[in-house]
């Protein structure tokens, strides 16, 4: 991007801020009049230029601002090898805290062999939806193994974790229904609610008193009610009070869906999730959702629960019926990972030890770790998006890969770095990391931000 382009984009950014301030101070709600659409002219046929979209243009403005401030984009960096406790980027090795490989099963020899053997026998794809011609013996085996991990009757596997929530919620809930969601649930849950047409109400994060008030006020207005929470929240590293949630949903004749994307393999003495953590019978929960890309070292998603539920979804959920079946390699990797989870509980023990150690050392160093429980996910609060990106880049220079979470994914004042701890990290590695993070965060907070001068001039 040349200097003139950067200057023009920054000028537009400042002008946009001034217009926003003017509208705010005048209390006016109107927007600037949109430019009239240009009529199509006869002649050469061409595709629409998406760079003319205001949304795309805004990204260009943001990139220009980052360039002026000398801030390198921390996202989409290519890893040259397996990402576990360490990784390789651009030929250099790093301590890695940006992987969901919680138990180190991705890359495990038994998992790799299972995937290769499956390809040799079945090829790389099942080439059809399971309903039509894509069913293979390993599909039922995977679903049985996942159901056993959760301690329920059955499971149904789909090819995308995101699509699993979208199609399940979107299909089960109707416009006459109500969905009550924790304010920090994943985007896939929000999209599923939109698709369903059901009324959706948020309750403040982990505030079950607020949830109870919503149930008291709204339950009688709707046919069915679904409460959705996560087993372990990936932004904050904390978890809900599952026994209290079960009591609430039973009292108000509601359903409960627990998204265990980050808690299965992590919570509980043997990694069987939040139900094991609390000593709760998992059959008390209507739906357990999970992903295959984390503990199970594959890709996809699933719903675990009663046989009646899973059979119904197999025959009617659009995201399953009209989608190709899980590929042989991914199914085999999932099966091998389920076996290792059960056969090697010491992996879960190491993960718990490492998570607690990271949290303890971070707090001793004065780092703000929010409400993290020290179960594999530990955020370090920075307080601004610019600061979080700067800290991430400074850590990379010192051999640590940890990515920022910035606005609008979180509130600006809650911008942070997330550290995903695995069973494969060493205690020495963790201690060195925390020491460096504390040093670099202090440097970020004491250095003048180039953004401040730009904001002042605008």
GUMIVEX-956730 format. One line per field, with one value per residue (C-alpha): residue number from 1; chain; y, x, z. Coordinates in pm, 1 decimal. Each point is the difference from the previous one (the first is absolute). Layout:
! GUMIVEX-956730
seq <- NUM_...
mol <- A_...
north <- Y_...
east <- X_...
up <- Z_...
! end
This chain:
! GUMIVEX-956730
seq <- 1_2_3_4_5_6_7_8_9_10_11_12_13_14_15_16_17_18_19_20_21_22_23_24_25_26_27_28_29_30_31_32_33_34_35_36_37_38_39_40_41_42_43_44_45_46_47_48_49_50_51_52_53_54_55_56_57_58_59_60_61_62_63_64_65_66_67_68_69_70_71_72_73_74_75_76_77_78_79_80_81_82_83_84_85_86_87_88_89_90_91_92_93_94_95_96_97_98_99_100_101_102_103_104_105_106_107_108_109_110_111_112_113_114_115_116_117_118_119_120_121_122_123_124_125_126_127_128_129_130_131_132_133_134_135_136_137_138_139_140_141_142_143_144_145_146_147_148_149_150_151_152_153_154_155_156_157_158_159_160_161_162_163_164_165_166_167_168_169_170_171_172_173_174_175_176_177_178_179_180_181_182_183_184_185_186_187_188_189_190_191_192_193_194_195_196_197_198_199_200_201_202_203_204_205_206_207_208_209_210_211_212_213_214_215_216_217_218_219_220_221_222_223_224_225_226_227_228_229_230_231_232_233_234_235_236_237_238_239_240_241_242_243_244_245_246_247_248_249_250_251_252_253_254_255_256_257_258_259_260_261_262_263_264_265_266_267_268_269_270_271_272_273_274_275_276_277_278_279_280_281_282_283_284_285_286_287_288_289_290_291_292_293_294_295_296_297_298_299_300_301_302_303_304_305_306_307_308_309_310_311_312_313_314_315_316_317_318_319_320_321_322_323_324_325_326_327_328_329_330_331_332_333_334_335_336_337_338_339_340_341_342_343_344_345_346_347_348_349_350_351_352_353_354_355_356_357_358_359_360_361_362_363_364_365_366_367_368_369_370_371_372_373_374_375_376_377_378_379_380_381_382_383_384_385_386_387_388_389_390_391_392_393_394_395_396_397_398_399_400_401_402_403_404_405_406_407_408_409_410_411_412_413_414_415_416_417_418_419_420_421_422_423_424_425_426_427_428_429_430_431_432_433_434_435_436_437_438_439_440_441_442_443_444_445_446_447_448_449_450_451_452_453_454_455_456_457_458
mol <- A_A_A_A_A_A_A_A_A_A_A_A_A_A_A_A_A_A_A_A_A_A_A_A_A_A_A_A_A_A_A_A_A_A_A_A_A_A_A_A_A_A_A_A_A_A_A_A_A_A_A_A_A_A_A_A_A_A_A_A_A_A_A_A_A_A_A_A_A_A_A_A_A_A_A_A_A_A_A_A_A_A_A_A_A_A_A_A_A_A_A_A_A_A_A_A_A_A_A_A_A_A_A_A_A_A_A_A_A_A_A_A_A_A_A_A_A_A_A_A_A_A_A_A_A_A_A_A_A_A_A_A_A_A_A_A_A_A_A_A_A_A_A_A_A_A_A_A_A_A_A_A_A_A_A_A_A_A_A_A_A_A_A_A_A_A_A_A_A_A_A_A_A_A_A_A_A_A_A_A_A_A_A_A_A_A_A_A_A_A_A_A_A_A_A_A_A_A_A_A_A_A_A_A_A_A_A_A_A_A_A_A_A_A_A_A_A_A_A_A_A_A_A_A_A_A_A_A_A_A_A_A_A_A_A_A_A_A_A_A_A_A_A_A_A_A_A_A_A_A_A_A_A_A_A_A_A_A_A_A_A_A_A_A_A_A_A_A_A_A_A_A_A_A_A_A_A_A_A_A_A_A_A_A_A_A_A_A_A_A_A_A_A_A_A_A_A_A_A_A_A_A_A_A_A_A_A_A_A_A_A_A_A_A_A_A_A_A_A_A_A_A_A_A_A_A_A_A_A_A_A_A_A_A_A_A_A_A_A_A_A_A_A_A_A_A_A_A_A_A_A_A_A_A_A_A_A_A_A_A_A_A_A_A_A_A_A_A_A_A_A_A_A_A_A_A_A_A_A_A_A_A_A_A_A_A_A_A_A_A_A_A_A_A_A_A_A_A_A_A_A_A_A_A_A_A_A_A_A_A_A_A_A_A_A_A_A_A_A_A_A_A_A_A_A_A_A_A_A_A_A_A_A_A_A_A_A_A_A_A_A_A_A_A_A_A_A_A_A_A_A_A_A_A_A_A_A_A
north <- 0.0_332.3_319.1_182.0_-288.5_-24.6_374.0_-8.1_-293.6_155.9_324.1_-191.9_-171.7_334.5_144.3_-298.8_56.5_370.6_-82.4_-257.7_257.0_258.8_-239.7_-96.7_360.4_101.5_-302.5_-71.9_-358.0_54.2_-123.7_185.2_-31.6_-300.6_61.5_-79.3_-331.5_29.8_-128.5_-294.4_91.8_-210.9_-143.4_-231.2_-244.6_3.2_-134.0_226.8_172.7_-98.3_250.9_265.9_-140.7_227.4_-302.8_-95.1_360.0_18.6_-289.1_193.7_300.3_-219.0_-156.4_344.6_116.6_-308.7_61.2_360.4_-113.0_-264.9_-282.3_-329.3_-211.5_-289.5_-214.3_-259.8_-81.9_-330.8_-275.6_-218.1_-311.2_-160.7_259.0_-129.0_133.6_133.3_96.9_121.3_322.6_124.5_-253.7_114.7_-198.4_153.1_-91.2_-35.1_102.1_31.4_-361.7_-200.0_-315.1_-31.8_-358.8_-13.8_-258.0_181.8_-147.9_-301.1_-304.3_-209.8_275.5_53.4_-374.1_-34.2_284.5_-147.2_-348.3_141.4_179.3_-318.4_-187.3_262.5_283.9_364.3_58.1_-194.9_196.7_32.8_85.7_-283.5_-19.2_-78.1_-197.5_144.0_-220.1_-202.9_-233.1_251.5_259.8_-210.1_-85.8_367.7_88.3_-288.2_104.2_362.5_-102.2_-213.7_292.0_208.7_-282.6_20.0_-226.2_129.1_269.8_141.3_128.0_282.4_143.0_341.7_106.1_337.7_-161.4_-248.3_277.0_190.2_-293.8_-158.9_317.5_129.7_-326.1_-82.2_344.9_180.1_360.5_-81.3_-107.8_181.3_-41.1_135.7_33.8_102.6_330.4_-156.9_-297.8_-75.4_160.9_-335.3_1.3_351.9_-95.2_-307.9_215.1_237.8_-289.0_-144.3_319.4_-58.4_286.5_26.6_168.7_33.6_-17.8_150.5_-239.6_-274.8_200.3_-272.1_231.9_210.1_-318.0_-97.4_343.2_-38.6_-342.3_132.6_286.6_-172.9_-378.1_5.1_194.6_-271.7_-361.2_-129.4_157.9_-83.8_121.3_3.1_32.1_-112.3_-251.5_209.8_350.7_52.8_375.2_-1.2_-357.6_-32.7_-230.5_2.9_-154.6_-309.8_-142.6_333.0_13.3_-346.4_95.6_311.3_-172.4_-273.1_254.5_186.2_-300.0_119.0_-176.1_45.5_-4.7_6.7_83.3_-203.9_108.7_102.3_-202.7_-357.2_-144.6_288.6_-10.4_-295.8_-236.0_-206.9_276.3_-102.7_355.8_227.3_-272.0_-204.1_313.4_49.1_-368.9_46.5_-272.2_120.1_-141.0_291.7_229.3_-13.5_84.5_-8.2_170.2_-42.4_51.1_-245.0_256.2_33.9_-300.3_-240.2_133.1_-6.8_235.5_3.2_17.9_-216.0_-8.3_-262.2_-88.9_-238.7_-246.1_155.2_344.0_-125.1_-217.9_295.3_224.1_-269.2_-6.8_368.6_248.7_181.1_36.0_-377.8_-127.5_226.2_-11.9_-252.0_-248.8_36.2_-98.9_-329.3_162.4_235.2_-275.7_-227.3_280.8_63.5_-367.3_-28.5_316.7_-132.5_-314.6_196.7_224.7_-309.1_-192.0_283.5_205.6_134.2_240.6_164.8_7.8_181.7_244.4_84.5_42.4_228.0_211.3_56.4_81.1_258.7_167.6_5.4_142.6_258.8_125.3_8.2_217.6_244.0_-90.4_43.9_-345.4_85.6_-280.2_-283.6_-327.6_-108.7_-281.1_25.7_356.3_301.2_352.9_288.5_324.3_293.2_255.6_122.8_-161.6_188.4_-108.9_-362.4_-15.0_175.1_-244.0_-297.7_128.3_74.3_-351.8_-146.3_181.4_-176.8_-343.9_-27.1_-44.3_123.0_178.3_304.3_20.7_350.7_211.4_-86.9_-361.4_142.8_344.1_238.5_20.7_-382.6_-50.0_-276.0_-272.8_-358.0_-272.2_-355.8_-232.8_-366.5_-319.4_27.6_327.7_-27.5_183.9_178.1_109.3_141.8_187.6_153.3_103.4_173.0_189.4_127.8_91.2_208.5_182.3_73.7_102.6_252.7_134.6_27.5_191.0_248.3_67.7_275.3_-128.5_138.5_-40.5_262.1_270.8_-97.6_7.3_337.8_156.4_-145.3
east <- 0.0_159.8_19.3_-275.5_-243.4_76.2_-48.8_-332.6_-130.4_110.5_-170.0_-319.9_33.3_34.6_-290.9_-212.9_84.3_-91.2_-334.3_-68.3_74.7_-219.6_-293.2_46.9_16.9_-307.0_-195.0_-83.9_-63.4_9.2_287.3_166.3_-209.1_119.6_149.6_-240.4_61.2_184.5_-200.6_143.6_134.2_-3.6_329.8_252.5_-146.7_185.5_-44.4_-93.6_298.0_-27.2_269.7_-269.7_-201.6_15.7_80.9_298.2_116.5_-4.3_244.9_231.3_-17.7_88.4_293.7_129.3_-20.8_190.0_273.2_42.1_33.6_252.7_-217.4_39.8_-309.7_25.1_-261.4_26.1_364.0_84.4_134.1_256.7_-48.0_-213.1_-127.8_11.9_199.3_242.1_-47.3_199.9_-80.8_218.7_267.9_27.5_-111.5_-235.9_-159.7_-359.4_-314.6_-237.5_-103.0_-301.8_213.1_-75.9_112.4_267.1_-196.6_32.6_317.5_-0.9_138.6_-311.2_-227.8_210.0_9.8_-375.9_-60.6_243.5_-149.8_-349.6_108.3_156.4_-326.8_-268.2_172.2_-7.0_-377.5_-322.8_-123.4_-364.4_-233.7_-37.3_-372.0_60.0_322.5_260.5_-55.8_306.3_54.9_226.8_-277.9_-198.7_322.3_89.7_-347.8_0.8_342.8_-105.6_-322.5_207.2_232.1_-302.6_-179.9_-318.6_-189.9_104.5_172.8_-23.2_311.6_5.5_279.1_22.7_-10.0_-149.9_-261.5_-90.5_-130.7_-158.3_-193.4_-97.1_-131.0_-143.6_-185.6_-127.8_-122.0_-295.5_-131.8_-232.3_296.8_249.7_378.6_184.1_373.4_294.8_130.4_337.2_-117.1_163.4_-106.4_-127.6_-264.0_-110.3_-27.1_-204.1_-240.4_-41.2_-73.1_-263.7_-204.4_-44.8_13.9_351.4_82.8_347.6_74.4_321.4_293.5_-44.3_-274.9_-250.9_-215.0_-55.5_-77.7_-259.9_-164.5_-22.9_-157.7_-253.6_-93.3_-2.6_-38.6_-381.7_2.4_173.5_-51.9_353.6_295.5_366.4_279.4_348.8_330.7_357.7_188.7_317.2_-2.4_282.1_26.4_22.2_89.6_-282.3_-302.9_-367.1_-164.3_-138.0_-194.4_-181.9_-76.2_-152.1_-219.8_-117.7_-81.5_-193.6_-196.8_-109.5_-41.7_280.7_268.3_372.4_275.3_361.3_264.3_303.9_229.7_270.3_-96.1_-0.4_345.9_76.2_-247.8_-49.6_259.4_9.1_-91.9_-361.5_-120.9_-193.1_-245.2_291.5_145.9_-319.7_-83.7_-329.2_-186.4_45.4_-340.0_-155.4_102.8_-197.5_285.0_378.0_171.3_367.4_260.3_254.1_273.3_131.1_38.5_-95.0_262.3_-223.8_-264.1_-377.0_-266.5_-254.2_-307.1_-16.0_-316.7_-292.2_-41.6_-336.5_159.8_289.8_-219.8_-230.4_293.7_141.0_-324.7_-88.6_277.2_95.4_366.1_23.4_-243.4_130.0_370.1_271.5_92.3_312.3_313.7_179.6_319.2_-184.5_-224.2_298.4_192.8_-299.8_-30.5_369.2_-17.5_-298.9_198.0_307.2_-215.6_-122.1_330.6_231.1_-166.9_342.9_-34.1_-296.4_194.1_291.1_-239.8_-157.9_344.4_118.8_-314.9_12.1_372.4_-47.7_-282.9_190.5_316.6_-195.7_-177.6_327.0_141.2_-289.4_-167.5_-376.5_-132.6_-368.6_-222.5_210.4_-14.9_338.4_-148.1_200.3_-115.8_156.6_-61.8_233.5_-196.3_163.4_-280.9_26.2_5.1_314.2_175.3_-105.1_128.2_322.8_55.8_-59.7_256.6_255.2_-39.0_52.6_332.4_97.0_-101.8_-356.1_-307.5_-319.7_-278.1_-207.4_-376.1_-110.5_-309.6_-261.6_53.7_17.7_-64.0_292.2_86.2_4.4_253.0_238.4_240.7_-123.0_238.0_-105.6_195.1_45.4_115.4_319.6_129.9_276.5_-6.8_323.6_-153.6_-301.6_211.7_218.5_-307.5_-168.4_319.1_32.8_-370.8_26.2_307.5_-148.9_-341.7_168.6_189.5_-319.6_-178.1_283.6_65.2_-191.1_-255.9_17.3_-377.8_-36.5_151.8_-213.8_-316.1_93.5_50.9_-325.7
up <- 0.0_-108.9_210.5_-188.4_43.6_372.1_42.3_-183.5_204.3_328.9_-100.9_-62.5_337.9_177.3_-194.4_94.4_366.7_-26.5_-161.8_269.5_273.3_-171.1_-21.1_363.9_123.9_-203.5_116.0_-362.2_-104.8_-377.0_-213.9_-283.8_-312.5_-198.4_-339.5_-282.3_-171.6_-327.6_-295.8_-187.5_-340.4_-309.5_-109.5_156.0_253.9_332.4_352.5_287.0_161.8_366.2_95.6_-40.4_291.9_307.2_218.5_-216.5_-14.4_380.3_15.5_-231.2_233.2_298.1_-184.0_-90.7_360.0_116.5_-258.7_109.2_361.1_-100.9_133.1_-181.3_-57.6_249.6_-173.9_-278.6_70.3_-165.7_225.5_-174.3_214.8_268.7_249.9_355.4_297.6_-260.3_-362.2_-299.1_-185.0_-282.9_86.2_363.5_305.4_256.3_329.7_-109.7_189.4_-294.3_-52.3_119.6_2.4_371.1_53.7_-268.8_-198.7_-331.9_-145.0_234.2_-188.9_70.1_-130.0_-313.1_-72.5_41.1_-246.2_-256.1_28.7_-51.9_-316.4_-134.5_46.8_-67.0_-188.8_100.2_-14.7_36.9_-305.0_103.1_281.6_247.9_-66.1_-367.2_-50.2_235.7_303.4_104.1_297.2_172.1_23.1_245.8_185.1_45.6_120.7_246.3_133.1_47.7_171.3_238.3_78.5_95.9_175.6_-207.2_-241.7_-339.4_-205.0_-351.1_-178.8_-254.6_-214.1_168.7_361.9_-91.5_-223.6_274.7_224.1_-288.0_-141.2_334.8_162.2_-326.0_-59.8_349.9_101.3_-160.2_-7.4_290.4_216.7_223.3_18.4_303.8_-54.0_213.2_-133.3_-88.7_-206.9_-334.0_-327.9_-129.0_274.1_-88.1_-368.4_85.7_199.4_-294.9_-234.1_232.3_18.3_373.5_246.3_142.6_329.6_149.8_370.6_145.0_1.3_260.1_175.1_79.3_211.7_-311.7_-194.1_258.6_-25.8_-378.2_39.5_249.1_-229.9_-338.0_36.7_-16.3_-327.7_-203.4_-100.7_55.3_175.0_-56.5_229.7_-155.5_182.0_-60.1_209.6_-3.3_-144.0_-246.1_59.4_380.9_92.2_254.4_17.3_112.7_304.9_-171.5_298.3_42.5_-373.2_10.5_294.7_-185.8_-326.3_182.1_202.7_-312.6_-233.6_-227.8_-204.1_60.4_-262.7_124.3_-259.1_105.3_-281.7_248.8_307.5_-131.0_56.6_235.2_289.7_230.6_146.4_-318.6_-245.0_-47.0_35.5_230.2_109.6_133.3_159.3_204.2_44.6_-186.7_-191.1_-362.8_-93.0_191.1_-288.4_-326.1_-236.7_18.5_-290.4_-81.5_-268.6_-140.7_-67.9_355.1_231.0_-279.8_-246.6_-307.2_-143.1_37.8_267.3_177.1_220.3_275.4_187.6_-19.9_-286.5_-84.6_-44.2_-210.2_-222.3_-62.1_-97.9_-231.8_-195.0_-1.3_91.8_-324.2_99.4_24.1_-263.0_-276.1_89.0_-81.6_271.0_212.2_-192.4_79.8_129.6_235.6_133.8_62.1_173.1_225.3_90.5_80.7_211.9_196.5_77.3_111.7_219.1_183.6_0.3_106.4_277.3_94.8_-292.8_173.5_327.0_-170.4_-162.2_335.8_158.3_-279.2_-4.5_374.8_-16.9_-274.2_189.5_330.5_-155.6_-199.4_311.3_195.3_-279.6_37.8_-328.7_-27.1_-92.7_38.9_132.6_-145.1_192.1_-134.2_-210.2_-323.5_-81.5_168.6_-134.5_78.1_-6.7_-177.8_-16.7_-359.3_-342.0_-102.7_317.9_-45.2_-358.2_99.8_286.6_-228.9_-248.0_271.9_137.7_-346.2_-20.3_321.7_-120.9_135.2_-217.6_170.8_-186.4_97.7_35.1_-89.1_-63.2_-123.7_114.2_354.0_145.3_-61.8_369.5_12.2_-281.5_96.8_-95.1_39.8_109.3_-81.0_225.7_-95.3_166.4_-203.4_144.7_258.7_332.1_-95.7_-329.3_182.8_255.8_-270.8_-196.9_295.1_82.1_-356.4_-21.8_317.4_-134.5_-340.9_133.6_227.9_-301.0_-205.4_276.8_48.1_-368.3_-178.1_-246.1_-354.9_-8.9_272.5_-216.3_-297.2_211.8_146.3_-341.9_-130.4
! end
